[in-house]
Amino acid sequence: MKLLLFLLLLLLPSAALAVSTFDISCENVASIHIMRIRGAKYTSESYPGTFHVVYFELKPSATEEFRRLAKASRSVFIHSNGIDSDRERLTITANGKPLRNDVPDCDAHEEGEVGIMIIREQDAFDAAHAVCPALVPTGMTTYGPGTVK
């Protein structure tokens, strides 16, 4: 009996630290947009100053489900580059498989959109293709210093 109780106690931390998962595919994504963002505060040695955000705009039927899941998800407090934020902890999958996300603690989820950050341009297009090949954009929008609006 003590052994059973001990084993049950070992399971508690894993359940408490579980991460919610939201799957995206052609079935629940209406459109895909890719943005290249330039800015000094996002520099890294390998890719100085540039990263990409891939936005998956959800269909109305999936928006409410995503909103409920995000609200119910365990949140994490992040302090980065002098900015404090409280973020939901969600894992985004594509057609049931893990979706590349280079900065999972800084996802760009918005109302009705799932946003993931990816450093390399080709990887951003590959992520879009993994979700829904028919919706992969042919180009992207660039924001930041040196861009014309």
MODELLER restraints for C-alpha pairs under 7 A, 6 or more apart:
rsr = mdl.restraints
at = mdl.atoms
rsr.add(forms.Gaussian(group=physical.xy_distance, feature=features.Distance(at['CA:19:A'], at['CA:89:A']), mean=6.20, stdev=0.5))
rsr.add(forms.Gaussian(group=physical.xy_distance, feature=features.Distance(at['CA:19:A'], at['CA:90:A']), mean=5.96, stdev=0.5))
rsr.add(forms.Gaussian(group=physical.xy_distance, feature=features.Distance(at['CA:19:A'], at['CA:91:A']), mean=6.71, stdev=0.5))
rsr.add(forms.Gaussian(group=physical.xy_distance, feature=features.Distance(at['CA:20:A'], at['CA:73:A']), mean=6.09, stdev=0.5))
rsr.add(forms.Gaussian(group=physical.xy_distance, feature=features.Distance(at['CA:20:A'], at['CA:89:A']), mean=6.93, stdev=0.5))
rsr.add(forms.Gaussian(group=physical.xy_distance, feature=features.Distance(at['CA:20:A'], at['CA:90:A']), mean=5.06, stdev=0.5))
rsr.add(forms.Gaussian(group=physical.xy_distance, feature=features.Distance(at['CA:20:A'], at['CA:91:A']), mean=6.15, stdev=0.5))
rsr.add(forms.Gaussian(group=physical.xy_distance, feature=features.Distance(at['CA:21:A'], at['CA:90:A']), mean=5.61, stdev=0.5))
rsr.add(forms.Gaussian(group=physical.xy_distance, feature=features.Distance(at['CA:21:A'], at['CA:91:A']), mean=4.65, stdev=0.5))
rsr.add(forms.Gaussian(group=physical.xy_distance, feature=features.Distance(at['CA:21:A'], at['CA:92:A']), mean=5.77, stdev=0.5))
rsr.add(forms.Gaussian(group=physical.xy_distance, feature=features.Distance(at['CA:21:A'], at['CA:93:A']), mean=6.99, stdev=0.5))
rsr.add(forms.Gaussian(group=physical.xy_distance, feature=features.Distance(at['CA:22:A'], at['CA:91:A']), mean=6.35, stdev=0.5))
rsr.add(forms.Gaussian(group=physical.xy_distance, feature=features.Distance(at['CA:22:A'], at['CA:92:A']), mean=5.05, stdev=0.5))
rsr.add(forms.Gaussian(group=physical.xy_distance, feature=features.Distance(at['CA:22:A'], at['CA:93:A']), mean=6.18, stdev=0.5))
rsr.add(forms.Gaussian(group=physical.xy_distance, feature=features.Distance(at['CA:23:A'], at['CA:92:A']), mean=5.84, stdev=0.5))
rsr.add(forms.Gaussian(group=physical.xy_distance, feature=features.Distance(at['CA:23:A'], at['CA:93:A']), mean=4.61, stdev=0.5))
rsr.add(forms.Gaussian(group=physical.xy_distance, feature=features.Distance(at['CA:23:A'], at['CA:94:A']), mean=5.58, stdev=0.5))
rsr.add(forms.Gaussian(group=physical.xy_distance, feature=features.Distance(at['CA:23:A'], at['CA:95:A']), mean=6.31, stdev=0.5))
rsr.add(forms.Gaussian(group=physical.xy_distance, feature=features.Distance(at['CA:23:A'], at['CA:96:A']), mean=6.12, stdev=0.5))
rsr.add(forms.Gaussian(group=physical.xy_distance, feature=features.Distance(at['CA:24:A'], at['CA:93:A']), mean=6.19, stdev=0.5))
rsr.add(forms.Gaussian(group=physical.xy_distance, feature=features.Distance(at['CA:24:A'], at['CA:94:A']), mean=5.05, stdev=0.5))
rsr.add(forms.Gaussian(group=physical.xy_distance, feature=features.Distance(at['CA:24:A'], at['CA:95:A']), mean=6.19, stdev=0.5))
rsr.add(forms.Gaussian(group=physical.xy_distance, feature=features.Distance(at['CA:24:A'], at['CA:131:A']), mean=6.35, stdev=0.5))
rsr.add(forms.Gaussian(group=physical.xy_distance, feature=features.Distance(at['CA:25:A'], at['CA:94:A']), mean=5.81, stdev=0.5))
rsr.add(forms.Gaussian(group=physical.xy_distance, feature=features.Distance(at['CA:25:A'], at['CA:95:A']), mean=5.39, stdev=0.5))
rsr.add(forms.Gaussian(group=physical.xy_distance, feature=features.Distance(at['CA:25:A'], at['CA:131:A']), mean=4.83, stdev=0.5))
rsr.add(forms.Gaussian(group=physical.xy_distance, feature=features.Distance(at['CA:25:A'], at['CA:132:A']), mean=5.75, stdev=0.5))
rsr.add(forms.Gaussian(group=physical.xy_distance, feature=features.Distance(at['CA:26:A'], at['CA:131:A']), mean=6.60, stdev=0.5))
rsr.add(forms.Gaussian(group=physical.xy_distance, feature=features.Distance(at['CA:26:A'], at['CA:132:A']), mean=4.95, stdev=0.5))
rsr.add(forms.Gaussian(group=physical.xy_distance, feature=features.Distance(at['CA:28:A'], at['CA:58:A']), mean=5.79, stdev=0.5))
rsr.add(forms.Gaussian(group=physical.xy_distance, feature=features.Distance(at['CA:28:A'], at['CA:59:A']), mean=5.34, stdev=0.5))
rsr.add(forms.Gaussian(group=physical.xy_distance, feature=features.Distance(at['CA:28:A'], at['CA:62:A']), mean=5.75, stdev=0.5))
rsr.add(forms.Gaussian(group=physical.xy_distance, feature=features.Distance(at['CA:29:A'], at['CA:56:A']), mean=6.20, stdev=0.5))
rsr.add(forms.Gaussian(group=physical.xy_distance, feature=features.Distance(at['CA:29:A'], at['CA:57:A']), mean=5.74, stdev=0.5))
rsr.add(forms.Gaussian(group=physical.xy_distance, feature=features.Distance(at['CA:29:A'], at['CA:58:A']), mean=4.41, stdev=0.5))
rsr.add(forms.Gaussian(group=physical.xy_distance, feature=features.Distance(at['CA:29:A'], at['CA:59:A']), mean=5.40, stdev=0.5))
rsr.add(forms.Gaussian(group=physical.xy_distance, feature=features.Distance(at['CA:30:A'], at['CA:57:A']), mean=5.57, stdev=0.5))
rsr.add(forms.Gaussian(group=physical.xy_distance, feature=features.Distance(at['CA:30:A'], at['CA:58:A']), mean=5.42, stdev=0.5))
rsr.add(forms.Gaussian(group=physical.xy_distance, feature=features.Distance(at['CA:30:A'], at['CA:59:A']), mean=5.08, stdev=0.5))
rsr.add(forms.Gaussian(group=physical.xy_distance, feature=features.Distance(at['CA:31:A'], at['CA:56:A']), mean=6.03, stdev=0.5))
rsr.add(forms.Gaussian(group=physical.xy_distance, feature=features.Distance(at['CA:31:A'], at['CA:57:A']), mean=5.23, stdev=0.5))
rsr.add(forms.Gaussian(group=physical.xy_distance, feature=features.Distance(at['CA:31:A'], at['CA:135:A']), mean=6.00, stdev=0.5))
rsr.add(forms.Gaussian(group=physical.xy_distance, feature=features.Distance(at['CA:32:A'], at['CA:55:A']), mean=5.66, stdev=0.5))
rsr.add(forms.Gaussian(group=physical.xy_distance, feature=features.Distance(at['CA:32:A'], at['CA:56:A']), mean=4.68, stdev=0.5))
rsr.add(forms.Gaussian(group=physical.xy_distance, feature=features.Distance(at['CA:32:A'], at['CA:57:A']), mean=6.15, stdev=0.5))
rsr.add(forms.Gaussian(group=physical.xy_distance, feature=features.Distance(at['CA:32:A'], at['CA:128:A']), mean=6.92, stdev=0.5))
rsr.add(forms.Gaussian(group=physical.xy_distance, feature=features.Distance(at['CA:32:A'], at['CA:135:A']), mean=6.09, stdev=0.5))
rsr.add(forms.Gaussian(group=physical.xy_distance, feature=features.Distance(at['CA:32:A'], at['CA:136:A']), mean=6.27, stdev=0.5))
rsr.add(forms.Gaussian(group=physical.xy_distance, feature=features.Distance(at['CA:32:A'], at['CA:137:A']), mean=6.56, stdev=0.5))
rsr.add(forms.Gaussian(group=physical.xy_distance, feature=features.Distance(at['CA:33:A'], at['CA:54:A']), mean=5.87, stdev=0.5))
rsr.add(forms.Gaussian(group=physical.xy_distance, feature=features.Distance(at['CA:33:A'], at['CA:55:A']), mean=5.12, stdev=0.5))
rsr.add(forms.Gaussian(group=physical.xy_distance, feature=features.Distance(at['CA:33:A'], at['CA:56:A']), mean=6.66, stdev=0.5))
rsr.add(forms.Gaussian(group=physical.xy_distance, feature=features.Distance(at['CA:33:A'], at['CA:137:A']), mean=6.47, stdev=0.5))
rsr.add(forms.Gaussian(group=physical.xy_distance, feature=features.Distance(at['CA:33:A'], at['CA:140:A']), mean=6.96, stdev=0.5))
rsr.add(forms.Gaussian(group=physical.xy_distance, feature=features.Distance(at['CA:34:A'], at['CA:52:A']), mean=6.77, stdev=0.5))
rsr.add(forms.Gaussian(group=physical.xy_distance, feature=features.Distance(at['CA:34:A'], at['CA:53:A']), mean=5.79, stdev=0.5))
rsr.add(forms.Gaussian(group=physical.xy_distance, feature=features.Distance(at['CA:34:A'], at['CA:54:A']), mean=4.53, stdev=0.5))
rsr.add(forms.Gaussian(group=physical.xy_distance, feature=features.Distance(at['CA:34:A'], at['CA:55:A']), mean=6.22, stdev=0.5))
rsr.add(forms.Gaussian(group=physical.xy_distance, feature=features.Distance(at['CA:34:A'], at['CA:140:A']), mean=5.07, stdev=0.5))
rsr.add(forms.Gaussian(group=physical.xy_distance, feature=features.Distance(at['CA:34:A'], at['CA:141:A']), mean=6.66, stdev=0.5))
rsr.add(forms.Gaussian(group=physical.xy_distance, feature=features.Distance(at['CA:35:A'], at['CA:52:A']), mean=5.41, stdev=0.5))
rsr.add(forms.Gaussian(group=physical.xy_distance, feature=features.Distance(at['CA:35:A'], at['CA:53:A']), mean=5.22, stdev=0.5))
rsr.add(forms.Gaussian(group=physical.xy_distance, feature=features.Distance(at['CA:35:A'], at['CA:54:A']), mean=6.48, stdev=0.5))
rsr.add(forms.Gaussian(group=physical.xy_distance, feature=features.Distance(at['CA:35:A'], at['CA:140:A']), mean=5.38, stdev=0.5))
rsr.add(forms.Gaussian(group=physical.xy_distance, feature=features.Distance(at['CA:35:A'], at['CA:141:A']), mean=4.80, stdev=0.5))
rsr.add(forms.Gaussian(group=physical.xy_distance, feature=features.Distance(at['CA:35:A'], at['CA:142:A']), mean=5.69, stdev=0.5))
rsr.add(forms.Gaussian(group=physical.xy_distance, feature=features.Distance(at['CA:36:A'], at['CA:50:A']), mean=6.78, stdev=0.5))
rsr.add(forms.Gaussian(group=physical.xy_distance, feature=features.Distance(at['CA:36:A'], at['CA:51:A']), mean=5.87, stdev=0.5))
rsr.add(forms.Gaussian(group=physical.xy_distance, feature=features.Distance(at['CA:36:A'], at['CA:52:A']), mean=4.50, stdev=0.5))
rsr.add(forms.Gaussian(group=physical.xy_distance, feature=features.Distance(at['CA:36:A'], at['CA:53:A']), mean=6.67, stdev=0.5))
rsr.add(forms.Gaussian(group=physical.xy_distance, feature=features.Distance(at['CA:36:A'], at['CA:140:A']), mean=6.81, stdev=0.5))
rsr.add(forms.Gaussian(group=physical.xy_distance, feature=features.Distance(at['CA:36:A'], at['CA:141:A']), mean=6.10, stdev=0.5))
rsr.add(forms.Gaussian(group=physical.xy_distance, feature=features.Distance(at['CA:36:A'], at['CA:142:A']), mean=4.58, stdev=0.5))
rsr.add(forms.Gaussian(group=physical.xy_distance, feature=features.Distance(at['CA:36:A'], at['CA:143:A']), mean=6.24, stdev=0.5))
rsr.add(forms.Gaussian(group=physical.xy_distance, feature=features.Distance(at['CA:37:A'], at['CA:50:A']), mean=5.59, stdev=0.5))
rsr.add(forms.Gaussian(group=physical.xy_distance, feature=features.Distance(at['CA:37:A'], at['CA:51:A']), mean=5.50, stdev=0.5))
rsr.add(forms.Gaussian(group=physical.xy_distance, feature=features.Distance(at['CA:37:A'], at['CA:52:A']), mean=5.91, stdev=0.5))
rsr.add(forms.Gaussian(group=physical.xy_distance, feature=features.Distance(at['CA:37:A'], at['CA:142:A']), mean=5.81, stdev=0.5))
rsr.add(forms.Gaussian(group=physical.xy_distance, feature=features.Distance(at['CA:37:A'], at['CA:143:A']), mean=4.87, stdev=0.5))
rsr.add(forms.Gaussian(group=physical.xy_distance, feature=features.Distance(at['CA:37:A'], at['CA:144:A']), mean=5.78, stdev=0.5))
rsr.add(forms.Gaussian(group=physical.xy_distance, feature=features.Distance(at['CA:38:A'], at['CA:49:A']), mean=5.35, stdev=0.5))
rsr.add(forms.Gaussian(group=physical.xy_distance, feature=features.Distance(at['CA:38:A'], at['CA:50:A']), mean=4.60, stdev=0.5))
rsr.add(forms.Gaussian(group=physical.xy_distance, feature=features.Distance(at['CA:38:A'], at['CA:51:A']), mean=6.83, stdev=0.5))
rsr.add(forms.Gaussian(group=physical.xy_distance, feature=features.Distance(at['CA:38:A'], at['CA:143:A']), mean=6.10, stdev=0.5))
rsr.add(forms.Gaussian(group=physical.xy_distance, feature=features.Distance(at['CA:38:A'], at['CA:144:A']), mean=4.58, stdev=0.5))
rsr.add(forms.Gaussian(group=physical.xy_distance, feature=features.Distance(at['CA:38:A'], at['CA:145:A']), mean=6.35, stdev=0.5))
rsr.add(forms.Gaussian(group=physical.xy_distance, feature=features.Distance(at['CA:39:A'], at['CA:49:A']), mean=5.24, stdev=0.5))
rsr.add(forms.Gaussian(group=physical.xy_distance, feature=features.Distance(at['CA:39:A'], at['CA:50:A']), mean=6.72, stdev=0.5))
rsr.add(forms.Gaussian(group=physical.xy_distance, feature=features.Distance(at['CA:39:A'], at['CA:144:A']), mean=5.66, stdev=0.5))
rsr.add(forms.Gaussian(group=physical.xy_distance, feature=features.Distance(at['CA:39:A'], at['CA:145:A']), mean=6.41, stdev=0.5))
rsr.add(forms.Gaussian(group=physical.xy_distance, feature=features.Distance(at['CA:40:A'], at['CA:49:A']), mean=5.44, stdev=0.5))
rsr.add(forms.Gaussian(group=physical.xy_distance, feature=features.Distance(at['CA:42:A'], at['CA:49:A']), mean=5.18, stdev=0.5))
rsr.add(forms.Gaussian(group=physical.xy_distance, feature=features.Distance(at['CA:42:A'], at['CA:50:A']), mean=6.79, stdev=0.5))
rsr.add(forms.Gaussian(group=physical.xy_distance, feature=features.Distance(at['CA:43:A'], at['CA:49:A']), mean=3.96, stdev=0.5))
rsr.add(forms.Gaussian(group=physical.xy_distance, feature=features.Distance(at['CA:43:A'], at['CA:50:A']), mean=6.85, stdev=0.5))
rsr.add(forms.Gaussian(group=physical.xy_distance, feature=features.Distance(at['CA:51:A'], at['CA:118:A']), mean=6.07, stdev=0.5))
rsr.add(forms.Gaussian(group=physical.xy_distance, feature=features.Distance(at['CA:51:A'], at['CA:119:A']), mean=4.32, stdev=0.5))
rsr.add(forms.Gaussian(group=physical.xy_distance, feature=features.Distance(at['CA:51:A'], at['CA:120:A']), mean=6.59, stdev=0.5))
rsr.add(forms.Gaussian(group=physical.xy_distance, feature=features.Distance(at['CA:52:A'], at['CA:117:A']), mean=5.68, stdev=0.5))
rsr.add(forms.Gaussian(group=physical.xy_distance, feature=features.Distance(at['CA:52:A'], at['CA:118:A']), mean=5.10, stdev=0.5))
rsr.add(forms.Gaussian(group=physical.xy_distance, feature=features.Distance(at['CA:52:A'], at['CA:119:A']), mean=5.66, stdev=0.5))
rsr.add(forms.Gaussian(group=physical.xy_distance, feature=features.Distance(at['CA:52:A'], at['CA:121:A']), mean=6.63, stdev=0.5))
rsr.add(forms.Gaussian(group=physical.xy_distance, feature=features.Distance(at['CA:52:A'], at['CA:124:A']), mean=6.62, stdev=0.5))
rsr.add(forms.Gaussian(group=physical.xy_distance, feature=features.Distance(at['CA:53:A'], at['CA:115:A']), mean=6.34, stdev=0.5))
rsr.add(forms.Gaussian(group=physical.xy_distance, feature=features.Distance(at['CA:53:A'], at['CA:116:A']), mean=5.56, stdev=0.5))
rsr.add(forms.Gaussian(group=physical.xy_distance, feature=features.Distance(at['CA:53:A'], at['CA:117:A']), mean=4.52, stdev=0.5))
rsr.add(forms.Gaussian(group=physical.xy_distance, feature=features.Distance(at['CA:53:A'], at['CA:118:A']), mean=6.15, stdev=0.5))
rsr.add(forms.Gaussian(group=physical.xy_distance, feature=features.Distance(at['CA:54:A'], at['CA:115:A']), mean=5.51, stdev=0.5))
rsr.add(forms.Gaussian(group=physical.xy_distance, feature=features.Distance(at['CA:54:A'], at['CA:116:A']), mean=5.40, stdev=0.5))
rsr.add(forms.Gaussian(group=physical.xy_distance, feature=features.Distance(at['CA:54:A'], at['CA:117:A']), mean=6.45, stdev=0.5))
rsr.add(forms.Gaussian(group=physical.xy_distance, feature=features.Distance(at['CA:54:A'], at['CA:124:A']), mean=6.40, stdev=0.5))
rsr.add(forms.Gaussian(group=physical.xy_distance, feature=features.Distance(at['CA:55:A'], at['CA:113:A']), mean=6.29, stdev=0.5))
rsr.add(forms.Gaussian(group=physical.xy_distance, feature=features.Distance(at['CA:55:A'], at['CA:114:A']), mean=5.70, stdev=0.5))
rsr.add(forms.Gaussian(group=physical.xy_distance, feature=features.Distance(at['CA:55:A'], at['CA:115:A']), mean=4.39, stdev=0.5))
rsr.add(forms.Gaussian(group=physical.xy_distance, feature=features.Distance(at['CA:55:A'], at['CA:116:A']), mean=6.72, stdev=0.5))
rsr.add(forms.Gaussian(group=physical.xy_distance, feature=features.Distance(at['CA:56:A'], at['CA:113:A']), mean=5.49, stdev=0.5))
rsr.add(forms.Gaussian(group=physical.xy_distance, feature=features.Distance(at['CA:56:A'], at['CA:114:A']), mean=5.12, stdev=0.5))
rsr.add(forms.Gaussian(group=physical.xy_distance, feature=features.Distance(at['CA:56:A'], at['CA:115:A']), mean=6.27, stdev=0.5))
rsr.add(forms.Gaussian(group=physical.xy_distance, feature=features.Distance(at['CA:57:A'], at['CA:112:A']), mean=6.05, stdev=0.5))
rsr.add(forms.Gaussian(group=physical.xy_distance, feature=features.Distance(at['CA:57:A'], at['CA:113:A']), mean=4.44, stdev=0.5))
rsr.add(forms.Gaussian(group=physical.xy_distance, feature=features.Distance(at['CA:57:A'], at['CA:114:A']), mean=6.55, stdev=0.5))
rsr.add(forms.Gaussian(group=physical.xy_distance, feature=features.Distance(at['CA:58:A'], at['CA:112:A']), mean=5.40, stdev=0.5))
rsr.add(forms.Gaussian(group=physical.xy_distance, feature=features.Distance(at['CA:58:A'], at['CA:113:A']), mean=5.59, stdev=0.5))
rsr.add(forms.Gaussian(group=physical.xy_distance, feature=features.Distance(at['CA:63:A'], at['CA:112:A']), mean=4.92, stdev=0.5))
rsr.add(forms.Gaussian(group=physical.xy_distance, feature=features.Distance(at['CA:70:A'], at['CA:88:A']), mean=6.06, stdev=0.5))
rsr.add(forms.Gaussian(group=physical.xy_distance, feature=features.Distance(at['CA:73:A'], at['CA:88:A']), mean=5.77, stdev=0.5))
rsr.add(forms.Gaussian(group=physical.xy_distance, feature=features.Distance(at['CA:73:A'], at['CA:89:A']), mean=6.04, stdev=0.5))
rsr.add(forms.Gaussian(group=physical.xy_distance, feature=features.Distance(at['CA:73:A'], at['CA:90:A']), mean=6.86, stdev=0.5))
rsr.add(forms.Gaussian(group=physical.xy_distance, feature=features.Distance(at['CA:74:A'], at['CA:88:A']), mean=5.94, stdev=0.5))
rsr.add(forms.Gaussian(group=physical.xy_distance, feature=features.Distance(at['CA:74:A'], at['CA:89:A']), mean=5.69, stdev=0.5))
rsr.add(forms.Gaussian(group=physical.xy_distance, feature=features.Distance(at['CA:75:A'], at['CA:86:A']), mean=6.40, stdev=0.5))
rsr.add(forms.Gaussian(group=physical.xy_distance, feature=features.Distance(at['CA:75:A'], at['CA:87:A']), mean=5.23, stdev=0.5))
rsr.add(forms.Gaussian(group=physical.xy_distance, feature=features.Distance(at['CA:75:A'], at['CA:88:A']), mean=4.15, stdev=0.5))
rsr.add(forms.Gaussian(group=physical.xy_distance, feature=features.Distance(at['CA:75:A'], at['CA:89:A']), mean=5.39, stdev=0.5))
rsr.add(forms.Gaussian(group=physical.xy_distance, feature=features.Distance(at['CA:76:A'], at['CA:86:A']), mean=5.66, stdev=0.5))
rsr.add(forms.Gaussian(group=physical.xy_distance, feature=features.Distance(at['CA:76:A'], at['CA:87:A']), mean=5.35, stdev=0.5))
rsr.add(forms.Gaussian(group=physical.xy_distance, feature=features.Distance(at['CA:76:A'], at['CA:88:A']), mean=6.28, stdev=0.5))
rsr.add(forms.Gaussian(group=physical.xy_distance, feature=features.Distance(at['CA:76:A'], at['CA:89:A']), mean=6.50, stdev=0.5))
rsr.add(forms.Gaussian(group=physical.xy_distance, feature=features.Distance(at['CA:77:A'], at['CA:85:A']), mean=5.86, stdev=0.5))
rsr.add(forms.Gaussian(group=physical.xy_distance, feature=features.Distance(at['CA:77:A'], at['CA:86:A']), mean=4.47, stdev=0.5))
rsr.add(forms.Gaussian(group=physical.xy_distance, feature=features.Distance(at['CA:77:A'], at['CA:87:A']), mean=6.36, stdev=0.5))
rsr.add(forms.Gaussian(group=physical.xy_distance, feature=features.Distance(at['CA:78:A'], at['CA:84:A']), mean=5.77, stdev=0.5))
rsr.add(forms.Gaussian(group=physical.xy_distance, feature=features.Distance(at['CA:78:A'], at['CA:85:A']), mean=5.34, stdev=0.5))
rsr.add(forms.Gaussian(group=physical.xy_distance, feature=features.Distance(at['CA:78:A'], at['CA:86:A']), mean=6.21, stdev=0.5))
rsr.add(forms.Gaussian(group=physical.xy_distance, feature=features.Distance(at['CA:79:A'], at['CA:85:A']), mean=6.56, stdev=0.5))
rsr.add(forms.Gaussian(group=physical.xy_distance, feature=features.Distance(at['CA:92:A'], at['CA:98:A']), mean=6.96, stdev=0.5))
rsr.add(forms.Gaussian(group=physical.xy_distance, feature=features.Distance(at['CA:92:A'], at['CA:99:A']), mean=6.18, stdev=0.5))
rsr.add(forms.Gaussian(group=physical.xy_distance, feature=features.Distance(at['CA:93:A'], at['CA:99:A']), mean=4.89, stdev=0.5))
rsr.add(forms.Gaussian(group=physical.xy_distance, feature=features.Distance(at['CA:94:A'], at['CA:130:A']), mean=6.27, stdev=0.5))
rsr.add(forms.Gaussian(group=physical.xy_distance, feature=features.Distance(at['CA:94:A'], at['CA:131:A']), mean=5.00, stdev=0.5))
rsr.add(forms.Gaussian(group=physical.xy_distance, feature=features.Distance(at['CA:95:A'], at['CA:131:A']), mean=6.52, stdev=0.5))
rsr.add(forms.Gaussian(group=physical.xy_distance, feature=features.Distance(at['CA:99:A'], at['CA:127:A']), mean=6.61, stdev=0.5))
rsr.add(forms.Gaussian(group=physical.xy_distance, feature=features.Distance(at['CA:100:A'], at['CA:127:A']), mean=6.35, stdev=0.5))
rsr.add(forms.Gaussian(group=physical.xy_distance, feature=features.Distance(at['CA:101:A'], at['CA:116:A']), mean=5.89, stdev=0.5))
rsr.add(forms.Gaussian(group=physical.xy_distance, feature=features.Distance(at['CA:101:A'], at['CA:117:A']), mean=5.84, stdev=0.5))
rsr.add(forms.Gaussian(group=physical.xy_distance, feature=features.Distance(at['CA:101:A'], at['CA:118:A']), mean=5.78, stdev=0.5))
rsr.add(forms.Gaussian(group=physical.xy_distance, feature=features.Distance(at['CA:102:A'], at['CA:117:A']), mean=5.92, stdev=0.5))
rsr.add(forms.Gaussian(group=physical.xy_distance, feature=features.Distance(at['CA:102:A'], at['CA:118:A']), mean=5.00, stdev=0.5))
rsr.add(forms.Gaussian(group=physical.xy_distance, feature=features.Distance(at['CA:102:A'], at['CA:119:A']), mean=6.55, stdev=0.5))
rsr.add(forms.Gaussian(group=physical.xy_distance, feature=features.Distance(at['CA:103:A'], at['CA:117:A']), mean=5.70, stdev=0.5))
rsr.add(forms.Gaussian(group=physical.xy_distance, feature=features.Distance(at['CA:103:A'], at['CA:118:A']), mean=6.98, stdev=0.5))
rsr.add(forms.Gaussian(group=physical.xy_distance, feature=features.Distance(at['CA:107:A'], at['CA:115:A']), mean=5.77, stdev=0.5))
rsr.add(forms.Gaussian(group=physical.xy_distance, feature=features.Distance(at['CA:107:A'], at['CA:116:A']), mean=5.08, stdev=0.5))
rsr.add(forms.Gaussian(group=physical.xy_distance, feature=features.Distance(at['CA:107:A'], at['CA:117:A']), mean=6.33, stdev=0.5))
rsr.add(forms.Gaussian(group=physical.xy_distance, feature=features.Distance(at['CA:108:A'], at['CA:114:A']), mean=6.71, stdev=0.5))
rsr.add(forms.Gaussian(group=physical.xy_distance, feature=features.Distance(at['CA:108:A'], at['CA:115:A']), mean=4.33, stdev=0.5))
rsr.add(forms.Gaussian(group=physical.xy_distance, feature=features.Distance(at['CA:108:A'], at['CA:116:A']), mean=5.92, stdev=0.5))
rsr.add(forms.Gaussian(group=physical.xy_distance, feature=features.Distance(at['CA:109:A'], at['CA:115:A']), mean=4.89, stdev=0.5))
rsr.add(forms.Gaussian(group=physical.xy_distance, feature=features.Distance(at['CA:118:A'], at['CA:124:A']), mean=5.77, stdev=0.5))
rsr.add(forms.Gaussian(group=physical.xy_distance, feature=features.Distance(at['CA:128:A'], at['CA:136:A']), mean=5.63, stdev=0.5))
rsr.add(forms.Gaussian(group=physical.xy_distance, feature=features.Distance(at['CA:129:A'], at['CA:136:A']), mean=5.82, stdev=0.5))
